[in-house]
Amino acid sequence: MASSFISVSSFSVTRGLTFYRIYKKKAVEEFQAIRYLVTVMNCISWCFYGLPFVKKDNLLVLTINAVGLVIELMYLTVYVIYANDQKKRLTVAYVLLGEAALTVAIVLVAMLSLHGSHRTLFVGVISDIFNIFMYAAPLAIWKKLSQQRVWSTCPSGSHWLDSLMVSAGPFMASFHLTSSS
């Protein structure tokens, strides 16, 4: 439970700083919405996984991702409000519409054609795929950052260290330290 609180807190604080900057400047500038849109889909898929008819006794997965989903939707609302052109707003709207359609398709397949452990496996694999996409999404900006040599906006994974130590143990923490340097 403590590791989940730490994860949501650090997740919210790091992203909150970005959106505070957007709010302060009243413009999204060069920020991209892709990582927030991918995180929305990740949270939706894990919320579905956490439902009792997909995986029993998974209330923590459901609640932590429901909170994350609300936070991401608030961030996207701020992004859309301060987007400096219509193209950025429409992109967010179209991607969210596509995510809604994809969610409906996943739910229909899972509920109508799969049962028991097959449903759990299907939704779990889909959720893992979106989880990988969520962590890969910030890489889209790295080329631009390396060309401009502006690293202050790069996502930092160091805030996950405390969560890894609590939830996954020292092996995952040492793997994280060696892979992020």
C-alpha positions as CSV (number, residue, x, y, z in Angstrom):
1,M,0.0,0.0,0.0
2,A,2.8,2.4,0.9
3,S,4.6,1.7,-2.4
4,S,1.3,2.5,-4.3
5,F,1.0,5.8,-2.5
6,I,4.6,6.7,-3.2
7,S,4.1,5.8,-6.9
8,V,1.0,8.0,-7.3
9,S,2.5,10.8,-5.3
10,S,5.8,11.0,-7.3
11,F,4.0,10.4,-10.6
12,S,1.6,13.3,-9.8
13,V,4.3,15.6,-8.6
14,T,6.6,15.3,-11.6
15,R,3.8,15.7,-14.1
16,G,2.2,18.4,-12.0
17,L,5.3,20.5,-12.3
18,T,5.1,20.4,-16.1
19,F,1.5,21.4,-16.0
20,Y,2.1,24.1,-13.5
21,R,4.6,25.6,-16.0
22,I,2.0,25.3,-18.8
23,Y,-0.6,27.1,-16.5
24,K,1.9,29.8,-15.6
25,K,2.9,30.5,-19.2
26,K,-0.7,30.0,-20.5
27,A,0.7,28.0,-23.4
28,V,1.8,24.4,-24.0
29,E,4.8,25.6,-26.0
30,E,6.7,22.5,-27.3
31,F,5.2,20.0,-24.9
32,Q,3.6,17.0,-26.5
33,A,0.5,15.2,-25.3
34,I,1.5,11.7,-26.5
35,R,2.9,10.5,-23.1
36,Y,-0.3,11.6,-21.3
37,L,-2.5,10.0,-24.0
38,V,-0.7,6.8,-23.8
39,T,-0.9,6.8,-20.0
40,V,-4.7,7.3,-20.2
41,M,-4.9,4.1,-22.2
42,N,-2.6,2.3,-19.8
43,C,-4.7,3.4,-16.8
44,I,-8.0,2.3,-18.6
45,S,-6.6,-1.1,-19.4
46,W,-5.4,-1.7,-15.8
47,C,-8.7,-0.4,-14.4
48,F,-10.4,-3.1,-16.5
49,Y,-7.9,-5.7,-15.3
50,G,-8.7,-4.7,-11.7
51,L,-12.4,-5.4,-12.0
52,P,-13.6,-8.5,-10.1
53,F,-14.9,-10.3,-13.2
54,V,-11.5,-10.1,-14.9
55,K,-9.2,-10.7,-11.9
56,K,-10.5,-11.3,-8.4
57,D,-9.1,-9.4,-5.3
58,N,-7.5,-6.7,-7.3
59,L,-9.0,-3.6,-5.7
60,L,-5.7,-1.9,-5.3
61,V,-4.9,-2.2,-9.0
62,L,-8.3,-0.8,-9.8
63,T,-8.1,2.2,-7.4
64,I,-4.6,3.2,-8.1
65,N,-5.2,3.3,-11.8
66,A,-8.6,5.0,-11.5
67,V,-6.8,7.8,-9.5
68,G,-4.1,7.9,-12.2
69,L,-6.7,8.1,-14.9
70,V,-8.4,11.0,-13.3
71,I,-5.1,12.8,-12.8
72,E,-4.1,12.2,-16.5
73,L,-7.5,13.5,-17.7
74,M,-7.0,16.6,-15.6
75,Y,-3.6,17.1,-17.2
76,L,-5.0,16.6,-20.7
77,T,-7.8,19.2,-19.9
78,V,-5.1,21.7,-19.0
79,Y,-3.2,20.8,-22.1
80,V,-6.3,21.3,-24.3
81,I,-7.2,24.6,-22.6
82,Y,-3.7,26.1,-23.2
83,A,-2.9,24.5,-26.5
84,N,-1.8,27.2,-28.8
85,D,-3.4,25.8,-32.0
86,Q,-6.4,23.9,-33.1
87,K,-4.4,21.0,-34.5
88,K,-3.1,20.0,-31.0
89,R,-6.6,20.1,-29.6
90,L,-8.0,18.0,-32.4
91,T,-5.2,15.5,-32.0
92,V,-6.0,15.0,-28.4
93,A,-9.7,14.6,-29.2
94,Y,-9.1,12.1,-32.0
95,V,-6.7,10.0,-30.0
96,L,-9.1,9.9,-27.0
97,L,-11.9,8.9,-29.3
98,G,-9.7,6.1,-30.8
99,E,-8.8,5.0,-27.3
100,A,-12.5,4.8,-26.3
101,A,-13.2,2.7,-29.4
102,L,-10.2,0.4,-28.7
103,T,-11.4,0.1,-25.1
104,V,-14.8,-1.0,-26.2
105,A,-13.3,-3.5,-28.6
106,I,-11.1,-5.0,-25.9
107,V,-14.0,-5.2,-23.4
108,L,-16.3,-6.8,-26.0
109,V,-13.7,-9.5,-26.9
110,A,-12.8,-10.1,-23.3
111,M,-16.4,-10.3,-22.0
112,L,-18.1,-12.1,-25.0
113,S,-15.5,-14.7,-26.0
114,L,-13.1,-15.3,-23.1
115,H,-13.8,-16.7,-19.6
116,G,-11.9,-17.3,-16.4
117,S,-8.1,-17.4,-16.7
118,H,-8.2,-16.8,-20.4
119,R,-9.9,-13.4,-19.8
120,T,-7.4,-12.6,-17.1
121,L,-4.5,-13.5,-19.4
122,F,-5.9,-11.6,-22.4
123,V,-6.5,-8.4,-20.4
124,G,-3.2,-8.7,-18.5
125,V,-1.2,-9.0,-21.7
126,I,-3.0,-6.1,-23.3
127,S,-2.3,-4.0,-20.1
128,D,1.3,-5.0,-20.1
129,I,1.6,-3.9,-23.8
130,F,0.1,-0.5,-22.9
131,N,2.4,-0.3,-19.9
132,I,5.4,-0.7,-22.2
133,F,4.1,1.9,-24.5
134,M,3.6,4.3,-21.5
135,Y,7.2,4.0,-20.5
136,A,8.4,4.2,-24.1
137,A,6.3,7.3,-24.9
138,P,8.8,9.9,-23.4
139,L,11.4,8.6,-25.8
140,A,9.7,10.4,-28.7
141,I,11.1,13.7,-27.4
142,W,14.6,12.5,-26.8
143,K,15.9,13.2,-30.3
144,K,14.7,16.8,-30.2
145,L,16.2,17.2,-26.7
146,S,19.5,15.9,-27.7
147,Q,19.7,18.2,-30.7
148,Q,18.8,21.2,-28.5
149,R,20.8,19.9,-25.5
150,V,17.8,20.7,-23.2
151,W,17.6,18.0,-20.6
152,S,15.7,19.7,-17.9
153,T,12.4,18.5,-19.4
154,C,13.5,14.9,-19.7
155,P,11.5,12.5,-17.5
156,S,13.4,11.2,-14.6
157,G,12.9,7.7,-13.4
158,S,14.8,8.2,-10.1
159,H,11.6,8.8,-8.2
160,W,10.7,5.1,-8.8
161,L,13.6,4.0,-6.7
162,D,11.8,4.3,-3.4
163,S,8.8,2.5,-4.8
164,L,10.9,-0.3,-6.2
165,M,12.7,-0.8,-2.8
166,V,9.4,-1.1,-1.0
167,S,7.5,-3.2,-3.5
168,A,9.9,-5.2,-5.7
169,G,13.0,-5.4,-3.5
170,P,16.6,-4.6,-4.0
171,F,17.1,-6.7,-7.2
172,M,14.7,-4.5,-9.2
173,A,16.1,-1.4,-7.6
174,S,19.6,-2.4,-8.6
175,F,18.5,-3.2,-12.1
176,H,16.8,0.2,-12.3
177,L,19.9,2.0,-11.1
178,T,22.2,0.3,-13.6
179,S,19.8,0.7,-16.5
180,S,19.1,4.4,-15.9
181,S,22.7,5.6,-15.8
